[in-house]
Amino acid sequence: MPGFDTLLAFLIATAIFAYIPGPAMLYATAQTLARGTRAGLMAALGIHIGGYVHVLAAAFGLAILFELVPPLYLALKLIGAAYLIWLGIQMIRTRNARVNATPQGSRDPARAFRQSMTVEILNPKTALFFVAFLPQFSDPGAALPIWAQLLILGTMVNIMFSSADLVCVALASRMSRLLARSGRATARAKALGGSILVGLGVTVALDR
């Protein structure tokens, strides 16, 4: 593994990147506002698990395909953006539905997990981030092979990013509990959460 100074620089850089507001934090916030704390926590977990797909891709060189085949990157990005927009529209359309009115409502946390993991996996920018960021802190002369170093460093990055997502869930959860006292406020929270997802989808689609 890299030396202490390199690891310290890695942790500082990771913390800065993790706690700068980004799509994952907004997504976890939107899910919490629209579906409650359990859904927000499951959304953060889904993002975390999906992140390991990109860690593995970076460690074993699969993510380099996005740089070598630009149309593949563009296609995955547009699919992910369309999925985000669809989720946001669904959230807005069902904003007046009572959460516990049907059995479907009780499956919201599990559904939030599946959707969040899919969103994260379909985000090629995450893959490119790991490919660009992790090798800077690996040491070719270390006892561990490069792929093992990238796996360890990538896991540390994923945990740090998830800690930021959990902070957002906690803050949004407090707001959600206040809004839950009013049916109209709850509907507005769902509409806000859906609007955030639509906005994220449009931003991802237009981002160059």
N, C-alpha and C positions, 0 to 999 in steps of 0.2 A: 504494500500500500504506500501511497505518497507519505512524505514526511509531515511532521506536526504543523509546520508553517503553511504548507500547501493545503492540508486538511482544514486549518483554521480559515484560510482565505476561501476555501470551498464552502464552508458552513456559512460564512458571512454573506458571500454572493448568493447562496441558495436562499437564505432568509430574506434578502432584499427582493429577489425575484418572487418568492412565495407570497410576501405580504403586500406587493403592489397589486391593487385591484385588477382582476382579470376575469376572463369568461367563466372559469370554473367557480370562482367566488360568487359571481353574479348568478350563475345557474343554481348553485346550492341555496342562495338567498331566495331566488324566485320559487323554488320548490317548497321551501319552508313557509313562505308567505301564503302560497296557494294551497298547500296540503297539510301543513302542520309540522311539528318538530320531528316526529318519527320519519316522515317522508324526507325531511331535510337531512336527517342523519343517514338514511339509506341512500340518498342522492350523493352525499359526500363519500360514503363507502363505495358506491358504484364508480364514482370518478377515480377513487383510489385504486380499485381493482383494475379498472380500465387502463390506468397509468402503467401498470406492470406489463401490459402488452407492448407499450412503447419502450419500456426499459429493456425488455427481452430483445425487441427489434434492434435497439441501439447496440446492445452487447454483442449480438450475433450478426450485425452488419445489414440486417434486412431494411432498415430505414433509409439506407443510402440509395435504395431504389427510387425514392421520391426525388432525389437530386438528379439521378441519371435518366429518369423517365418523367419529365414535367407533366405530361397529360394525366398520368396516374395520380399525381399530387392534386391537380385541379379537379379531377373527377371525384376523388374522395372528399375534398373540401366542399364541393357543391352538394354532394349527397348529405354530408353532415350538416350543412347550412339549411338545406331543405327539411331535414328531420327536426332541427331546432324550431324552424318556423311552424311546421305542422304541430309540434308539441305545444307551442305558444298559442296557436289558434284554437286547439282543442281545449286548452285551459281557459281561454276567454269565453268560448262557447258554453262551457259547463260552469261558469262562475256562479250561477244562481242555484246550482244543484246542492242539496244538503249532503255533507260528507258522509253521514251515516245513514242516508236514506235507502241505500241499496247495498247488497253484498259487494258490489264493485268498489264501493268506497273503502271497505275494510282492506282491500288489496292495494290501496294506493302506495303504502311504503314499499312493498315488493315491486310494484310497477315502477316506482321512482328509481329503485335500484337498477332495474333492467334498462330503463331509458337512459339513466346517467352513464352507465357503463358503455352503452352503445354510442352515446354522444362523445365520450372521451376517446373511444377506439376510432371513431370516424374523424378525429381531429388530427390531420397530418402535421399541423404546426407543432404539436406536442412531440411528435416523433423527431422532427427536425431540431427542436430545441435540445432534446437529449443527445442527438448526434453531434451538435455543435458545442454543447456545454460540457458534457462529461469527459471527453478525451483531454481537455485542457488540464484536468486534475489527475490524470492517470500517470503512472510511472513505468515506462518500459523496462527499467532495471530492477523492478521490485520482484519479490519472490512469487507473488500471485500473477497469473497470466492477465493480459489486458482485459479479456472478456469477463473474468471474475471481478476485477476491479470496477469495471463499468456496471456490473450487476449490483455490487455493494453501494457504489456511489449513487446509482439510479434509485435504489431503494431508499437511501437517505433523502434524496431530493423528493421522492414521492411522499414520504412521511411528513416532511416539512411543509409541502404544498397542502397536504390534507389537514394539517394543523390549522392553517389559515382558513380553509373551508369550514372547519368546525367552529372557528371563532365567528364566522359570518352566520352560520346556522344558529348559534347561541343568541346572537344579537337579533336576528330576524325572528327567532322563537319568542322572545320577549314582546316584540311588536305584534306578532301573530296572536298571542294570548290576550293582548289588549283589544285587538280588533275582533276577536271571537265573541265578545260580548254583544256585538251588533251584527245582525244578518247582513245588513247593507254594507257595513265595513268589511265583512268577510268576502262578500262578492267583489268589492273593490280591490281587496288584496289579491284575489285570484286574477282579476283583470290586470293588475299591476304585474304580477308574476308572469302571466302570459305575454304581456307587452315586452317585458325584459327578454324573454326567450325569443320572441319575434325579432326584436332589435339585435340580439346577439347573432341570430341567423343571417340577417341582412348584412351585418358588419363582417361576418366571416365570409359571406359570398362575395362582397365587394372588396375585401382586403387583398392587396397586391403583395 
